[in-house]
Amino acid sequence: MALEAVHVSDVPNLDQVPENASVSLYSTRFARGLELNRAASFRIPKFLVIGHRGHGMNSLQSSDPRMKANIKENSILSFNSAAKFPIDFIEFDVQVTKDDCPVIFHDDFILSQEDGTVFEKRVTELSLAEFLSYGPQRESGKEGKCLMRKTNGKIVKWNVETDDSLCTLQEAFQKVEPSLGFNIELKFDDNIVYQHDYLLHVLQVILKVVSEFAKDRSIIFSSFHPDAAQLVRKLQNNYPVFFLTNGGTELYYDVRRNSLEEAIKVCLEGGLQGIVSEIKGVFRNPGAVSKIKESKLSLLTYGKLKYVSNPKHV
């Protein structure tokens, strides 16, 4: 199996592959009959391209020009910019505010600065109005609170070349190119032990928005939280669910998160359709790939190793 990593801006070149290539490396945008509207009939093509947080994550201090913060991640502008390339899905992180609105934001905390003092607030403890008060404002003449971000141990201003407002899940369904699939990551804090009732409530709130606004859009759910992944699978049968894992590159109290073998168990026990693994976890344990295939599970990968200049072969 050959794995090649590309930046979203390089995707248009993926169709320049020999006719006899063993794996066709180009995005289909569902041209091959990708079935993601029903989990029971789920099947995935050999190669799927997904835009991480839309056009790409904001790596504020990266020396790689491809990873520079060009467009605000997890924003409507980022999603629609990614849609200009022949990709299949965009991936984004969903959390629920204290007044039960699913919003799109990666970090557990929002950092800001006021009168020279940096403070942080947990996203799930903000109301929708408070959440949307950070960053650029939609209302003309209104100034939002500044956004900061912790990166490489430092807190820096969240400066990007092209900024955009924070957004809700509903807005993404309404404003993003409809042919683009959504990989919705159900985001939970690694350092919190969540009760079943809380997980159930959060997932029901998210599923209500999906039910009302998804229409014919293709959707994949994913989560690092094994209980949340299995629960969202029980709550609906319309969309496939993938379990996210670091593949053992980081260790957690919950052993289900610590290896690809454990990820396989989570999927089989919960009826999930596949695994999304940190690519280093695959390279350190390539034998797990055959086990995933034998288990009739799909495998997607993510990670910084994917941005090296040369293809990696395993």
Beta strands, then each sheet from edge to edge (+ up, - down):
strand 1: 2-3
strand 2: 50-52
strand 3: 89-96
strand 4: 102-104
strand 5: 109-114
strand 6: 117-122
strand 7: 148-151
strand 8: 154-157
strand 9: 167-168
strand 10: 181-186
strand 11: 219-223
strand 12: 241-245
strand 13: 274-278
strand 14: 298-302
strand 15: 312-313
sheet 1: 1+ 15-
sheet 2: 2+ 3+ 4- 9+
sheet 3: 2+ 3+ 10+ 11+ 12+ 13+ 14+
sheet 4: 5+ 6-
sheet 5: 7+ 8-
end
